[in-house]
Amino acid sequence: MLLLIAPTNYGSEPRKLVVADLWEALEDLPKSLQPQLKVTLDYLKELLPDTKFILVGCQIKDNKTFRKLTPEIENSAKALIFSLKKELERI
């Protein structure tokens, strides 16, 4: 599984998290990230054809703030990573 944590703009209230299939949610990422990310993901999909690509997106406040890692996004990402790590250790 490849997990991408990124800012998104899917029309919800700021800081709300969403978990989605990355390929389906690609258009919800900021436009400036899409071209480079798509090239990278296409390459990774070729290398790792059986890998599931998951997006954990955090709704941005506005298009100007997505470039800055806010404390809320950082804390949410850390909590998610910690939870996933604990879950994977049980397997």
ABEGO torsion letter per residue (X at the ends): XBBBBBBBBAGBBBGBBBBBBAAAAAAABBAAAAAAAAAAAAAAAAABAABBBBBBBBBBABAAAAABBBAAAAAAAAAAAAAAAAAAAAX
